Amino acid sequence: MIYLRCIKNKGYAASLEIGKIYKTLPTTALERRNRQVRVIDNEGEDYLYDREYFEPVEVKLAREYKPGLSTLTIHLPPLLKSILQAEALANRKSASALVREWIDERLDLPTH
């Protein structure tokens, strides 16, 4: 999986936001030769854009929580929060540890 940061959106202001990170999808050999990338844009659709509209993003993930890293706040409905807490208790883990495991298992993010 590759992520790209938008650095230009001329002609595509509704679909691309400068500075925003987008997920890419595989391209054909012809598309690559034409310097195009297939991006899931703001409309949730995959579309071919010129490669010059983006720069690569290097994703580095920490395997353990370390103070100072960015945090994520999740707002859960009470029932879902209770289920998460029950799962954590049954697995003898914290709810946050279960969420981190879920992210690691289900998102196809590169590891370093």
HELIX and SHEET records of a PDB file:
HELIX    1   1 ALA A   29  ARG A   33  1                                   5    
HELIX    2   2 ARG A   51  TYR A   53  5                                   3    
HELIX    3   3 PRO A   78  ALA A   90  1                                  13    
HELIX    4   4 ALA A   95  ARG A  106  1                                  12    
SHEET    1   A 5 ASP A  46  ASP A  50  0                                        
SHEET    2   A 5 GLN A  36  ILE A  40 -1                                        
SHEET    3   A 5 ILE A  21  LEU A  25 -1                                        
SHEET    4   A 5 TYR A   3  CYS A   6 -1                                        
SHEET    5   A 5 PHE A  54  VAL A  57 -1                                        
END                                                                             
